[in-house]
Amino acid sequence: MLFQKVRFSLVAACLALGSGFVTAQEQVAVGVSMPEFSNMRWVNDGLSIMRELNKVNLASDLQYASAGADMQIAQIEGMIKKGVKVLVIAAVDGKKLTEVLKKAGDKKIKVISYDRLIRDSANVDYYATFDNFDVGVKQGADIVKRLDLAAGKGPFRIELFAGSQDDNNAFFFYDGAMSVLKPYIDKKQLIIESGQEGMNNVSTKGWNGAIAKARLSVLLPKYYSKHRLDAVLSPNDGIAGELINGFVKAGYGQSGNPMPVITGQDADIPATKAVLRGQQSSTIFKDTRELARVTAQMADALIQGKAPTVNDSKTYNNGVKVIPSFLLKPVLVDASNIKQVLVNSGFYRAEQIQ
Ligand code: BGC
């Protein structure tokens, strides 16, 4: 609740960070609606979007929905009433915005779907995201590489975890990973002792790491008393962090019983440290500053009546139409390059990840 309406606190935070953000007094042109702030990435995304909009002289209103779909709808309604020209939305529930976006469409407000695709609405104009299928491919490929599966090694045991079913991205991540892992499951080089496969069985409601950890704490004693679990497909860092805690509690991470291969996504600070400590195998770095820049350029073009630049016009059908998209490239990072990639690009200062 404290952060329900964070515009001014974030402005203060920006100033404290020395980003040079200036409170815009003029008409708010862009409403920015972020889903939650428990995964640090969304806090950074919000700040980066405001900073980039400020660079193109667009005043913005940033609000966080505390992972509540109804709260997000109410916040978007407020932005529509304020007379914004563009909405930038990272949906809590990609299927619940149809009605509110109809109201936006009626007022000729342009809608940019941010990172997560908004489904079942004709009132989505553009989509700015990463190549989400490729995120999953990279996670799967990391497991293949670490277990040396291409050389025929195995059998190894694996369990699959996926993101939230109300997030379209979760399906892309899972499908991308499975496109790489499935052949090894079929050849029995990878064995899922629980037999749990498919989004209906392995997704994690609300991307809530505690839920994933609870599932792991059932799986380990039930299926892994005879064999150790060698690998876990984890869709993001929030979930990976909780799984790591679960594994440590179950006695993994000691000599004779090393941590399994654990993937991730977001390169958040705790995960980056876990990769450097050797507890998490890898993560996917998505430069959200770039995503914010692309989004601000889209908003600026739309306000000027120009067509934003896109690089994909076929992949993302939201159930009503294909949304013209700009896809950025995700990068896999592990202990061999994580410091170099994140610090050299200025994403983190060296002391933040020590
Ligand atoms: C984002 C991920 C994030 C997840 C949970 C996804 O839609 O693409 O970066 O980890 O949501 O917040």
Boltz pocket constraint, residues with backbone or C-beta under 6 A from the ligand:
constraints:
  - pocket:
      binder: B
      contacts: [[A, 39], [A, 41], [A, 115], [A, 116], [A, 163], [A, 167], [A, 169], [A, 170], [A, 207], [A, 235], [A, 236], [A, 237], [A, 265], [A, 266]]
      max_distance: 6.0
